Amino acid sequence: MWYISTRGIAPRVNFEGALFSGYAPDGGLFMPEELPQLDRETLCQWSTLSYPDLVKELCALFISSELIPKDDLNDLIDRAFSRFRHKEVVRLSRLKNGLNVLELWHGVTYAFKDLSLSCTAQFLQYFLEKREKHVTVVVGTSGDTGSAAIESVQGAKNVDIIVLLPKGHCTKIQELQMTTVLKENVHVFGVEGNSDELDEPIKTVFADMAFVKKHNLMSLNSINWSRVLVQMAHHFFAYFQCTPSLDTHPLPLVEVVVPTGAAGNLAAGYIAQKIGLPIRLVVAVNRNDIIHRTVQQGDFSLSKAVKSTLASAMDIQVPYNMERVFWLLSGSDSQVTRALMEQFERTQSVNLPKELHSKLSEVVTSESVSDEAITQTMGRCWDENQYLLCPHSAVAVNYHYQQMDRQQPSTPRCCLAPASAAKFPEAVLAAGLTPETPAEIVALEHKETRCTPMQRGDNWTLMLQDTIEDLSRRWRGHALNASQ
């Protein structure tokens, strides 16, 4: 299986190349050169599999056994999920009035990113140990990515991780989940800015190809193909849990409601659909509505500013993974994709070509949800089910309630729940409800923290470069000592 860039200029790479690259050298995102097609028989065989076994089957389709033999791959995935609190890793809650909530948050940091990042980190360490190499992972976070990335690699001997978090823009719990990890290979910076602003120094550093190569830099943000690959399993598991039957011809449809910021879960769902999974996708966003405007009007343009909302992990202006969706919709046309994305990077505004927009609105429905609707949905779900939703999950469930209230005849529907309400006590209080906080989250309050400030007026890019160079020197010193 080879991977090519959505912009068509970078040379093709294997899975290992895509894993370590993040962005392709031409600025595009890596995608499989060819998508496998799953037949009805395969889907029926997969329908009884556990979530970890679905991840194994999907990864085996996209990672050649020459790179990671099947037995090794299965061991890595088992190891990745060994710290999850729920024995099935992912759990479906069947609630009143046809509401199905797929809980993707039973990992260490109580968020869905634990699923893909724990696997990605295992793949990384597998190749690093084999090649006797070291990488420095640089992550910008709007809240959940940072803590999940830290947990996935903390203590790893071949990996250092640098995380930039937006001071005051993520919840207290999210921040503590990052700043209380004191392992030697974890380096956290608190940036006086929002998540889009802190992406700027990271982009600048990654644009210097010689620097990236010299210091073995990589990103674990949602653009990394490995994360999208694992996230495809959410959609397969949702389908098999919610489909009424696999005996009809054609197979019945299931609607999957995806709350999203950077569109990684949406890209994963669309690829799942392309390889044969009969799902209909609904994308749900908060008031940062670029994806909604793109689906409804073909208007792929930045708003004047990021709006702070209760669903803070989705307060994102630039949904990077839409590039993958555009590329697939255009029939893998890298020229069209490159022209589109280069114009967006230049002017921050693109009107999709008519044909591309009509294809997008055929495959995706969308909605944008206000803070008021989020708290109302959280309240209603509690009243009807004594079930606490996090604000991001409420963005998805709001769509379900809208359809119910219109009494639309509906296909079975599954709402993806990306995080536990325990991480967002502020939003739970705003909904007039009582937060439930697990003991390990309460314990964070009393732990020692470590975080380096990046203040306005500081040169953030220079601070980042200096830290990376320092880590490289340290690693070279370790390697030298070990060889002597």
Number of C-alpha atoms within 10 A of each C-alpha: 15 18 22 23 27 30 27 21 16 16 11 18 20 17 23 18 14 23 23 22 22 23 21 25 17 15 18 25 26 31 25 19 15 12 14 13 12 13 11 15 9 11 17 14 9 16 17 13 15 14 17 20 16 20 25 20 16 17 20 16 13 19 20 16 14 7 13 18 12 17 9 14 22 19 12 22 21 17 13 23 22 14 15 18 14 13 11 13 19 22 18 19 13 15 14 10 11 15 19 23 23 24 23 22 24 24 24 21 26 24 23 26 26 28 29 24 27 27 22 26 24 20 22 19 21 16 16 16 12 8 9 11 14 21 22 21 22 24 24 26 22 25 26 27 26 28 27 26 29 30 21 22 24 19 16 15 15 17 20 25 26 23 24 28 34 24 20 13 21 22 20 17 19 24 24 20 23 29 25 18 23 17 13 12 19 22 21 24 23 20 25 19 17 20 24 17 13 23 18 14 19 19 12 11 18 20 15 10 11 10 15 16 11 10 17 17 22 21 23 24 23 23 25 24 27 27 24 22 25 23 25 25 25 24 30 24 23 25 23 19 18 21 20 15 9 14 9 8 7 9 17 16 17 24 21 26 30 28 29 26 30 22 27 27 27 29 23 24 28 23 21 24 18 16 13 15 23 20 25 19 22 22 24 28 27 33 20 25 26 23 28 22 16 20 23 17 15 21 17 24 20 19 14 7 10 17 15 18 20 24 27 21 26 26 27 27 21 20 20 19 22 20 21 27 22 25 23 20 19 18 10 21 15 20 15 18 23 22 12 21 24 15 14 16 11 9 11 14 16 19 15 19 11 11 10 17 20 16 14 21 15 12 15 17 16 21 21 21 20 16 20 12 17 28 25 17 25 27 22 19 21 15 12 11 14 11 14 22 29 23 34 28 29 32 34 31 28 25 21 21 17 12 13 15 9 8 9 9 8 12 14 18 24 28 28 28 28 29 25 23 26 20 25 25 20 17 25 23 12 17 21 12 17 12 16 14 14 10 8 9 17 12 9 18 14 10 13 11 16 17 20 12 16 21 14 10 7 12 11 19 15 12 13 19 17 12 12 24 15 11 19 19 12 12 19 12 11 11 14 10 9 8 6 5
